[in-house]
Amino acid sequence: MNNTDILFSEIDQLVAEQTIKRVEIQDRIERELHAQYADWGVLQAAIERLECCEDVRYGIHADNLIYSWIRFSELSNVPEREREYLDTYLTQNRGLSVDWDSTVLIQYLGDDEILVVDDTRSSNGVYQSGALIIEEDDYIIDGDCVDETMRNQLIEAHLEKTGYYPGIYRVTCTGDVYPVSTQGGGK
């Protein structure tokens, strides 16, 4: 082994030691920040509002995943270097995501929600997991009017048949998303 090999070996050892030390420090930072986030009352209140659907809005992702979101302006006060730790905390402990640019907390509601699409020129109907489960013709009256009561009864029959009760959302042609109550016949 020549001098250069020895020097490279020393550098490799220093890098390995620094990497281990860096990971240890990052773990300590994560534990400390996660404890702070768990005690951050405003954050916990926002999470509870999101999970309880208080003052939330809904959206649809490009791959037809429905999500709920709530504005949380306090996100703008989180230092840049701490953001990945808050992301990790929310993902691991609450199943939530953050949109830092829009200062919102996001909760994806699953990929098997029922989607009601009834204001487009084509592809109208009731879908679940991307599959058409109720054709629009089954709840249209007078050729072009949606009979919401009939549609909701058909959805309820589907739920009873499958024994599975996911969320039900109406998606407009502009991408707006609204929760649908099938109990009582209305939107």
MARLOMI-278346 format. One line per 3 residues: number of its first residue (from 1); for each residue y, x, z of N, C-alpha, C, O, CB. Coordinates in steps of 0.001 Angstrom, whole numbers, plus 500000, padded with zeros to 6 digits. Each point is the difference from the previous one (the first is absolute). Glycine has a CB too. Layout:
<rs>
NUM> Y:X:Z:Y:X:Z:Y:X:Z:Y:X:Z:Y:X:Z ~ ... .
</rs>
This chain:
<rs>
1> 498828:500852:500000:501172:499148:500000:501234:500898:500000:500140:500876:500853:498624:497256:500373 ~ 502134:501641:497805:501196:500822:499941:501134:499361:500807:499849:498909:500549:499448:501940:497185 ~ 501825:499843:502326:501153:499532:500780:500488:498626:499547:500356:499167:500834:500296:503210:499518 .
4> 499370:497383:498365:500463:498711:499470:499088:498880:500463:500476:498930:500379:500498:502221:497618 ~ 497726:499081:501979:499044:498988:500458:500223:499678:501476:499927:498841:500409:498403:501963:497889 ~ 501941:500222:502488:500248:499798:501424:501260:499159:500208:500012:499081:500819:498861:503116:499697 .
7> 502174:498119:498745:501261:499240:500110:499802:498543:499591:500503:499093:500663:500792:503007:498872 ~ 497977:497676:499378:499720:498620:499580:499183:499267:501058:500225:498816:500254:499842:501901:497339 ~ 499003:499972:503013:499195:499406:501051:500867:499625:501204:499809:498939:500596:498211:502397:498621 .
10> 502928:499529:501140:500915:499704:501100:500879:498789:499684:500232:499149:500858:499764:503279:499759 ~ 500484:497508:498152:500823:498846:499588:499173:498725:500081:500474:498991:500521:500907:502477:497951 ~ 497380:498561:501019:499132:498823:500044:499779:499543:501435:500005:498799:500274:498870:501956:497620 .
13> 500932:500176:503017:499778:499663:501401:501267:499387:500604:499916:499012:500729:498387:502854:499464 ~ 502865:498707:499514:501269:499448:500505:500241:498585:499474:500425:499118:500746:500508:503209:499382 ~ 498794:497466:498588:500180:498673:499406:499083:498992:500684:500424:498887:500311:500212:502158:497483 .
16> 498115:499335:502441:499049:499099:500663:500468:499674:501414:499937:498846:500423:498185:502108:498202 ~ 502347:500051:502109:500493:499774:501361:501227:499091:499999:500115:499104:500836:498995:503142:499840 ~ 501810:497987:498380:501202:499172:499920:499653:498566:499612:500616:499054:500490:500722:502974:498890 .
19> 497676:497813:499741:499577:498659:499597:499435:499252:501201:500318:498830:500212:499197:501990:497450 ~ 499654:499848:503119:499432:499365:501195:501109:499621:500963:499999:498894:500538:497878:502420:499192 ~ 503068:499585:500494:501117:499741:500911:500852:498850:499477:500426:499145:500777:499586:503274:499926 .
22> 500244:497548:497984:500800:498931:499389:499321:498639:500212:500664:499028:500359:500220:502604:497911 ~ 497813:498299:501512:499258:498753:500177:500068:499544:501454:500183:498814:500277:498282:501815:497829 ~ 501387:500318:502822:500097:499655:501422:501370:499415:500333:500092:499010:500724:498270:502813:499814 .
25> 502689:498777:498942:501371:499515:500258:500201:498637:499358:500588:499106:500608:500268:503261:499495 ~ 498657:497468:498667:500130:498694:499332:499261:498911:500772:500486:498873:500098:499714:502292:497687 ~ 498642:499158:502759:499259:499024:500811:500790:499617:501246:500041:498827:500371:497793:502120:498785 .
28> 502789:500024:501487:500822:499710:501180:501192:499129:499636:500328:499056:500719:498962:503115:500297 ~ 501361:498145:497863:501137:499192:499529:499541:498576:499740:500660:499045:500411:500426:502988:498562 ~ 497775:497820:500341:499479:498667:499679:499726:499196:501269:500388:498835:500093:498603:502084:497801 .
31> 500347:499692:503074:499716:499291:501256:501290:499571:500703:500104:498873:500485:497773:502446:499748 ~ 503091:499578:499816:501262:499679:500679:500752:498891:499270:500496:499067:500631:499637:503294:500204 ~ 499954:497736:497839:500714:498973:499238:499267:498669:500048:500640:498954:500111:500274:502819:498390 .
34> 497773:498239:501419:499250:498743:500064:500217:499313:501342:500084:498773:500061:498197:502166:498366 ~ 501811:499837:502648:500297:499411:501308:501406:499394:499999:500216:498930:500569:498250:502742:500553 ~ 502482:499006:498242:501366:499463:499902:500023:498721:499182:500670:499037:500374:500254:503278:499820 .
37> 498350:497664:498690:499978:498802:499158:499370:498829:500740:500452:498863:499863:499416:502580:498095 ~ 499089:498828:502825:499342:498935:500765:500953:499410:501045:499873:498833:500369:497899:502296:499273 ~ 503177:499675:500830:500972:499547:501001:501326:499541:499394:500887:499554:500728:498050:502013:500865 .
40> 501209:498536:497091:501253:499641:499335:500029:498482:499856:499421:499445:499065:500688:502784:499677 ~ 500560:497114:502177:499999:498541:500085:500447:499298:498735:499412:498991:499611:501010:501283:502766 ~ 500612:500245:496973:500515:499358:498789:498951:500053:498887:499826:499030:499262:502536:501597:501388 .
43> 496946:500499:499232:498938:500131:499000:498865:499038:500317:499519:499294:499113:501089:503120:500513 ~ 498961:497550:501624:498899:499129:500375:500356:498529:499780:499144:499213:499596:500115:502495:502080 ~ 501995:497913:498585:500441:498621:499769:499974:499675:498503:499597:498904:499611:501852:501201:502460 .
46> 498977:500838:497097:499980:499783:498543:498564:499865:499505:499710:499157:499151:502439:502143:500603 ~ 496956:499524:500773:498587:499920:499610:499434:498638:500393:499277:499373:499226:500465:503132:501041 ~ 500586:497050:500922:499492:498693:500447:500527:498872:499127:499258:499074:499671:500600:501799:502663 .
49> 501421:499194:497285:500555:498969:499109:499283:500007:498661:499716:498943:499437:502513:501265:501691 ~ 497481:500977:498363:499296:500110:498722:498586:499442:500118:499561:499231:499145:501811:502792:500266 ~ 497919:498360:501638:498625:499551:500165:499902:498509:500316:498989:499366:499697:500440:502920:501079 .
52> 501619:497153:499833:500009:498566:500329:500703:499170:498929:500175:498792:500162:499801:501813:502258 ~ 500427:500043:496488:500649:499332:498865:501316:499332:500396:500326:498930:499485:497420:500699:499518 ~ 503003:500980:501893:501312:499488:500367:501052:500687:499128:500107:501227:499997:499130:498316:502395 .
55> 501524:499674:496882:501089:500522:499166:499523:501017:498969:500731:500933:499666:500804:498683:502238 ~ 497249:500214:497592:499497:500944:499005:500223:499453:498595:500232:498808:499800:498049:502030:501838 ~ 501643:500040:497436:500028:499649:498585:498697:500497:499396:499280:500803:500593:503276:499316:499275 .
58> 497165:499387:498953:498736:500353:499349:500276:500588:498631:501024:499722:499377:497773:498459:501873 ~ 500279:502627:498302:500094:500576:498675:498611:500184:499436:498997:499807:500687:503150:501341:499905 ~ 497815:499228:498144:498720:500263:499351:500083:501361:499335:500940:500291:499260:498618:497235:500369 .
61> 499455:503296:500641:499922:501344:499442:499495:499901:498565:499459:498971:499595:500119:502044:502699 ~ 500597:500041:496954:499582:500004:498593:498520:499683:499814:499613:499462:498963:502170:502196:500604 ~ 497391:498662:501412:498568:499716:499876:499614:498689:500682:498863:499833:500440:500710:502623:499469 .
64> 501397:496600:500177:499817:498649:500549:499665:499968:501488:499406:499032:500475:499845:500302:497284 ~ 501119:501705:502980:499843:499971:501452:501239:499346:500607:501129:500395:499707:497415:501700:500263 ~ 501236:496914:500867:501098:499332:500691:500339:500816:501250:499117:500500:500697:500170:497201:498424 .
67> 501997:502414:501136:500427:500679:501219:501136:499217:500640:500737:499274:499333:498564:502966:499729 ~ 500819:497927:502241:501154:499460:500705:500860:501189:500398:499499:501110:500181:499219:496838:500676 ~ 502559:501813:499277:500896:501090:500385:501143:499469:500852:500353:498821:499962:499057:502428:497941 .
70> 501139:499663:502856:501122:499674:500861:500971:501177:499976:499595:501162:500050:498960:497342:501431 ~ 502708:501176:498444:501013:501060:500022:500045:500605:501403:499985:499281:500999:501381:499562:497181 ~ 498688:502491:501878:500108:500710:501273:500986:501147:499802:499616:501127:499688:497993:498253:501005 .
73> 503659:500307:499493:501072:500954:499710:499941:501251:500863:500568:501029:499634:500823:497055:499687 ~ 497931:501844:501818:499866:501172:500876:499262:501150:499311:500089:501145:500444:499913:497318:501529 ~ 499279:501243:496956:499294:501066:499279:500968:501066:499495:499641:501172:499892:498600:497177:499436 .
76> 502983:501242:500366:500973:500964:499486:500393:501026:501064:500564:501044:499671:500288:497203:498759 ~ 498857:501468:502843:500321:500937:501084:498879:501001:500282:500170:500912:500809:501262:497316:500172 ~ 497423:501604:498354:498877:500914:500213:500255:501266:499183:500155:499934:498781:498221:498132:501634 .
79> 501667:503101:500265:500224:501253:499268:498945:500230:498919:498837:499630:500162:502224:501319:501889 ~ 499352:499652:496871:499118:500262:498853:498707:500698:500434:498920:499650:499524:503104:500510:498995 ~ 498078:500806:502363:498817:500779:500393:499016:499201:500842:498853:500417:500162:502557:501613:499762 .
82> 499015:496819:500620:499114:499168:500811:499382:498846:499212:499130:499298:500516:502246:501307:501456 ~ 499057:499193:496798:499564:498822:499250:498507:499980:499725:499371:498946:500099:502861:500999:498878 ~ 497191:501192:500682:498556:500012:499728:499214:499642:501258:498925:499408:499913:501418:502334:498302 .
85> 500188:498614:502951:499323:499670:501256:500079:498495:500284:499029:499403:500465:501512:502898:500420 ~ 500619:497087:498834:500113:498555:500180:499103:499276:498995:499347:499013:500341:503023:501253:500506 ~ 497601:500224:497924:499080:499434:498997:498566:500022:500514:499291:498996:499929:502239:501763:498224 .
88> 498050:500388:502363:498634:500147:500503:499748:499061:501173:498954:499354:500067:501036:503036:499181 ~ 500960:497533:501672:499864:499116:501163:499820:498550:499556:499093:499311:500467:502318:502263:500901 ~ 499455:497970:497730:499940:498604:499564:498727:499702:499216:499408:498932:500156:503082:501032:499780 .
91> 497091:500968:499230:498790:499801:499203:498756:499998:500884:499159:499108:499893:501966:501982:498149 ~ 498760:499908:502827:498793:500130:500815:499912:498957:501103:498909:499518:500304:501120:502896:499200 ~ 501094:497232:501097:499977:499122:501165:500267:498535:499683:499588:499125:500762:501144:502811:500543 .
94> 499948:497777:497587:500365:498612:499714:499662:499562:498582:500152:498820:499681:501649:501424:501974 ~ 497750:500656:497489:499684:499638:498619:501234:499647:499189:499925:499197:499070:497882:499998:501722 ~ 503332:501401:499554:501262:499700:499327:500456:501179:499166:499553:501131:500191:501068:497316:501659 .
97> 500281:501266:497218:500618:501028:499176:501508:499913:500160:500531:499024:500529:497551:500913:497821 ~ 502598:501107:501181:501455:500047:500071:500551:500235:498600:499487:500834:499254:500444:500040:503126 ~ 501111:498389:497273:500789:500313:498807:501315:500550:500537:500883:499247:500411:498020:498922:498099 .
100> 501212:503151:501479:501164:500661:500598:501281:499680:499253:501051:499840:500622:497460:501982:500158 ~ 501425:498081:497899:501212:499731:499212:500570:498617:500298:501217:499821:500030:497911:501684:498176 ~ 499999:497524:502014:500445:498627:500259:500061:499678:501492:500404:498900:500375:498609:500439:497438 .
103> 500598:501593:503031:499917:499831:501461:499252:498728:500381:500526:499130:500694:501625:502116:499536 ~ 496598:498671:499295:499160:498850:500333:498627:500463:500471:499495:501048:499599:501737:497549:498716 ~ 498183:500579:502554:498615:500152:500416:499175:499049:499148:500405:498861:499770:500233:501804:502620 .
106> 498205:499798:497139:499171:499238:499064:498600:499839:500566:499419:500934:500553:501928:499917:497499 ~ 498124:497934:501795:498625:499724:500396:499278:499390:498804:500318:498890:499575:500345:500768:502866 ~ 498357:501079:497015:499193:499455:498910:499026:498998:500595:499371:500264:501025:500845:501868:497599 .
109> 499664:496712:500725:499235:498894:500564:498567:499930:499488:499239:499123:500411:502889:499657:499806 ~ 497503:502115:498907:498627:500016:499509:499936:499735:498511:500994:499631:499375:498234:499613:502852 ~ 499594:500949:497217:499846:499827:498557:499249:498729:499643:499660:499787:498836:500375:502674:500933 .
112> 499700:496686:501226:499250:498778:499708:500788:498741:500352:499421:498929:500179:498474:502337:500225 ~ 503412:498866:499692:500842:498841:500257:499929:499057:498799:499662:500415:498892:501879:500958:502593 ~ 498775:497374:498747:500017:499022:498911:501415:499939:499439:500968:499834:500742:497143:498812:500310 .
115> 501999:501489:497626:501298:499990:499327:500114:498756:499133:499142:499737:499157:500936:502786:500857 ~ 500986:496717:500199:500285:498824:499191:501052:500410:498978:501103:500414:500355:498331:497961:501549 ~ 500207:501502:496830:500923:500340:498910:500170:498737:499170:499064:499569:499326:500232:502908:500622 .
118> 501903:496922:500094:500162:498741:499264:501361:499844:499325:500411:498880:499696:498012:500124:501910 ~ 502274:502093:498159:501274:499845:499295:500144:500975:498830:501110:500382:499629:499898:498839:502509 ~ 497860:501171:497290:500042:500854:498812:499527:499184:498799:499502:498886:500163:500088:503212:501228 .
121> 500559:498431:497446:499571:499291:498793:498492:500150:499774:499383:499208:499287:502897:501162:499715 ~ 497148:500649:501612:498553:500203:499875:499496:500581:501319:500793:500376:500863:499359:499993:496604 ~ 498570:499700:502679:499368:500570:501190:500285:499226:501279:499875:500550:501094:500289:501635:497803 .
124> 500216:496549:500981:500208:499200:501199:498646:499641:500599:498995:499911:499295:503181:499169:499788 ~ 497818:500719:502219:498786:499626:500696:500010:500576:501398:501019:500498:500478:497738:499395:497357 ~ 500095:500033:502813:499838:500529:501349:498985:501134:499910:498902:499825:499473:501649:497922:501637 .
127> 499831:503417:499411:499196:501212:499872:499625:500557:501367:500726:499835:500980:500402:500663:496845 ~ 497727:500162:502216:499610:500761:501175:499322:501272:499521:499092:499963:499168:500647:497935:502249 ~ 500706:503210:499110:499467:501317:499606:500041:500176:498483:499095:500593:499413:499415:499402:502613 .
130> 502537:499492:497349:500185:500149:498571:499220:499024:499140:500158:499996:498780:500262:502335:501696 ~ 498734:496836:500137:499188:499045:499242:500587:498596:500121:500437:499588:501075:497510:501831:499300 ~ 502057:497861:498520:500465:498618:499992:498985:499141:500747:498829:499949:499622:502395:500391:498172 .
133> 499227:498976:503279:499073:499155:500764:500283:498514:499788:499114:499167:500193:500691:502654:501510 ~ 501437:497840:497897:500332:498610:499695:500920:500009:498784:501069:500610:500014:498690:498659:502434 ~ 499809:500051:496518:500813:499947:498789:501169:499043:500183:499892:498988:500691:498089:501543:497922 .
136> 503122:499803:500764:501198:499167:500117:499747:498574:499502:500556:499048:500549:500853:503007:499165 ~ 497775:497791:499274:499709:498657:499467:499429:499080:501070:500101:498779:499882:499490:502234:497875 ~ 499810:499557:503286:499394:499194:501057:501034:499341:500920:499660:499086:500751:498378:502434:499152 .
139> 503216:498934:500044:501022:499413:500878:501334:499734:499291:501053:499941:500636:497851:501241:501252 ~ 501033:498660:496794:501200:499658:499216:499965:498502:499709:498959:499444:499651:501150:502890:499298 ~ 501049:497027:501200:500111:498582:499634:501080:499859:498943:500936:500797:499935:498306:498453:502369 .
142> 500616:499741:496885:500954:499733:498917:500238:501208:499112:501094:500168:499460:499983:498163:502002 ~ 497918:502509:498381:500069:501100:499047:500702:501250:500467:499696:501085:499504:500255:497205:498835 ~ 500994:501603:502614:500706:501220:500387:500474:500035:501458:500631:500975:500407:500067:499171:497243 .
145> 499021:498841:503124:500446:499965:501400:498863:500417:500933:498880:499497:499909:502766:498672:499533 ~ 498670:502755:501448:499022:500458:500987:499894:498950:501101:500992:499634:500630:499513:502809:498862 ~ 498286:497088:500721:499731:499104:501122:499605:500890:501183:498845:500403:500137:500411:497645:498333 .
148> 501729:502246:502377:499776:500931:501108:498941:499480:500968:499211:500781:500531:503153:499991:499249 ~ 497614:497936:500449:499008:499435:500909:498598:500244:499465:499109:500420:500738:502534:497831:500001 ~ 498166:501486:497973:498692:500229:499376:499653:501485:500028:498879:500375:500343:501456:497614:498173 .
151> 500633:502858:501122:499759:501451:500019:499564:500443:501397:499031:500746:500144:502680:499588:498021 ~ 498997:499212:502848:499689:500401:501370:498647:499476:500457:499287:500680:500738:503147:499357:499748 ~ 497207:498754:499078:498675:499466:500330:498897:500839:499353:498961:500252:500609:502026:497438:499584 .
154> 499250:502736:498574:499024:500851:499315:499875:501365:500690:498901:500543:500114:501625:498280:497719 ~ 500594:501722:502620:499962:501269:500730:499232:499816:501303:499149:500819:500347:503055:499887:498633 ~ 498097:498217:501740:499295:499724:501262:498492:499852:499757:499194:500500:500785:502877:498363:500125 .
157> 497550:500454:498010:498580:499841:499679:499355:501364:499735:498866:500248:500409:501601:497463:498629 ~ 500267:503168:500274:499496:501352:499745:499809:500754:501318:498984:500667:500196:502174:499354:497557 ~ 499813:499871:503140:499909:500672:501295:498800:499498:500795:499257:500786:500588:503230:499505:499420 .
160> 497334:498392:500001:498864:499418:500722:498671:500466:499406:499054:500312:500723:502354:497686:499842 ~ 498544:502043:498116:498769:500396:499310:499635:501452:500315:498834:500314:500237:501685:498046:497928 ~ 500484:502524:501836:499725:501418:500223:499926:500350:501488:499383:500996:500378:501759:499499:497462 .
163> 499492:498680:503002:500039:500310:501428:500912:501162:500326:499942:500554:501097:497767:498583:499074 ~ 503126:501230:498888:500917:501127:500160:501417:499473:499828:500266:499229:499078:498007:502447:500066 ~ 502643:498733:501738:501345:499426:500026:501075:501082:499927:500625:500321:501011:498491:497759:500323 .
166> 501100:502479:497485:501052:501015:499846:501375:499333:499917:500115:498775:499989:498256:502756:498829 ~ 502664:499305:501125:501344:499477:499795:500134:499412:498609:499289:500394:499075:501621:501288:502533 ~ 500005:497375:498254:500239:499348:498708:501478:500168:499680:500861:499671:500816:497246:498630:499528 .
169> 502183:502214:498462:501373:500308:499617:500280:499530:498586:499155:500105:499112:500835:501864:502421 ~ 501208:497511:498275:500461:499623:498661:500815:501161:499461:500894:500512:500673:499137:496994:499887 ~ 499653:502904:498222:500703:501095:499343:500731:499429:498795:499380:499399:499121:498907:502316:501661 .
172> 503025:498469:499173:500785:499476:498883:499995:500994:498848:499567:501143:500144:501886:497558:501449 ~ 499034:500843:497270:500052:500866:498822:500966:501164:500205:499917:500994:499279:499525:497035:499283 ~ 501472:501868:502404:500931:501095:500281:499473:500949:501068:500667:500972:500356:501198:497521:499009 .
175> 496919:501221:501155:499402:500873:500991:500302:499629:501439:499582:500700:500923:500559:501044:497399 ~ 500581:497162:501880:500237:499541:501371:498691:499452:500567:499188:499425:499275:503248:500035:500203 ~ 497373:500724:501817:498756:499586:500653:500345:499126:501197:500877:500327:500799:497930:501783:498445 .
178> 500484:496771:500863:500228:499061:501094:498656:499585:500590:499048:499742:499264:503093:499429:499657 ~ 497782:500765:502406:498760:499494:500584:499828:498523:499682:500981:499258:499939:499176:502443:501900 ~ 498610:497869:497960:499697:498621:499682:499190:499393:501146:499015:500582:500454:501026:499922:497055 .
181> 500385:498329:502948:499216:499260:500978:499257:498908:499242:500616:499147:499362:501033:501344:502538 ~ 497043:499542:498174:499215:498958:499338:499769:498820:500937:499426:498989:499595:499460:502755:498986 ~ 501545:498376:502633:499887:498905:500971:501266:499161:499917:501066:500484:500382:497446:500897:501162 .
184> 501420:497428:497990:501166:499147:499900:500497:499830:498579:500935:499234:499765:499658:501482:502499 ~ 498805:499978:496783:500265:499728:498602:501208:500669:499390:500246:499780:498814:498684:498145:501628 ~ 501842:502870:500266:501200:500595:499413:499882:501471:499806:498957:500606:500248:502342:497642:500785 .
187> 499814:502333:498508:500067:501441:499824:500117:500669:501338:500071:501227:500072:500978:498497:497695 .
</rs>
